[in-house]
Structure formats: C-alpha cells, structure tokens
Amino acid sequence: MDSIQDMDGSSSSHHHEITMASSHNLIINTSTTMNSSAATASSTTTGNLVAAAGSSSSPSSSSSPGSSSRYENQKRRDWNTFGQYLKNHRPPLSLSWCSGAHVLEFLRYLDQFGKTKVHTPICPFYGHPNPPAPCPCPLRQAWGSLDALIGRLRAAFEENGGKPEANPFGARAVRLYLREVRDLQSKARGISYEKKKRKRPPLPQQLPPPPLPPPDHHHHYPSQQ
C-alpha cells in the first residue's frame, strides 16, 4: 500500500517523504534534504508525479492508442496518490468532504518535489530564460505539470462517481491558483505560456462571376393584331 507522509505545516522539517511501490511511479523528484540512505531508497521507488508541461490533460488529444493508455495509467496513479494523501491528512479526509482548499494544500505540498527553478524578484537572474550560473532560488512544480495534473484528477473525480458541480478540482480557487502560478513563473523564468494562435490558411480567391451574355438585338416580338 502506498503511503504519503502528511505535511505538518512546519517549514523547518525537510524529512517529508512519499514511499510507494515501483508500479506507482508518481513522484518527480525530491528536493528536500535527506540522508544518503533515504535518498537512495527514494530514487529506486519514486518516479514521475506529473506529466511533462507539454503533455496534454485530455485523452481526446492523444492521436494513438499508446498515448491514450499512458494517459489513463497516469490518471489512475494520480488518483490513487491523492486518495492516499487524504487518508494521511490530519485529520483524515473523505473524498466527499474534499474542497478546493484541500486541493490547494495538495498542490503546495507537491512543490517540495519540484525541479523547476523559479527565480525570486531579488535574484539577478529573475526573468532570465537561460541563467548563466546557479542560484539559490527554490525549486517548484512547473505550472504546466500542475495544470495537466489537475486536468487528470478532475476527469478521474467524475469517472469515479463525483458530480461535476461538486468537483473540487474544478473549483474557482484552484483555477485562480493555477493562473497565479502561471503568471509568476512566466515572469520569474522569462518565458511565455501564452498559446500561439494558429495561422489560418488564406482563403482561396473567388473568381468573378462570368459576364452576362450580350442582349439579343434580333429578338422578334409577336405581331399585334
């Protein structure tokens, strides 16, 4: 059984770990300070928590059965991990009592396993897409990864009997948080997350209508009686 140690809210503790079976490769990378034996064990039992930022959060966008299967497997692992997180929550939470606020706690909890450098405003590399040197800025979950994760969990909630109107992953607070993370990381990393608009192909030029035939000057009118 997978287990996730719950965060107790203390910033001084850096020994939160998630231990899970190798088939549940759900953790990106631990950036917390661990002793060497724990780090070795973690590296063999942990894998990817969320898909890459460029991956889609919808199975309909997959063009091959293999891609769809990978999406479904990742969605199932994410759903099991969130369920384990609720069980280890203090106090334990049931899914029916889960709200958008609990989803935000989960997303902030995942930040400790992030591997995306997010520069602070006082960092000399703030807004620099390719920093020339290392810096002490924190590692966070990338916005694209969180966005894809929420998409999968939102779909899994409804597939497991949840009502769309009660979906905590679609709560307004979650949408605003993701937007805030996107804007903050865009400025800090000097990159743009705006989707590029596809250029529409030029419309074919319409040919002018054919000219009307000239009037018939030899038209014979009926004789009047």
C-alpha angles and dihedrals in degrees: 000000000000117000132197119195108225122235112247093202095250112131091201094067115085099167100091108133137179115212118187142154117279090247089064098062096173108136122088100202137314114243094178120107110261132167116259097259093051091046091051092050091046093051091056097046103037132070139154118346099185135014122261117282091254095053119106124250093211128072090211090069092061112102098195134050089238093058091048091050092051090050092051092048092049091047091052092049092048091049092050091048093052090048090052090049090056091050092052093045116115106259096021114249131213120218091244089061095045114117138180088268090061090049089055090051088053093050092049089048090056092056090081088066095048125120101191115108111229112190121219120229091255092054113105088225095055107137092010111130093198111031111203094214140024122270136188095247115134127264117237140174110274115250093237091054093050091046092052091045092053090049091055094044091047090054093044092052092059093040088057094055101276119143116243092229090054096045106131091197090062094049118132091239090058092049091050091048092052090048090050092050091049094052094043094050092043091058096039095049097036094235134119124235094188112126113243112240113237114241111240114230112252114265115250112259112256115231116232115256115267115267118264116255115260116263116270107245092184095064111141116221118208114260116253117236 
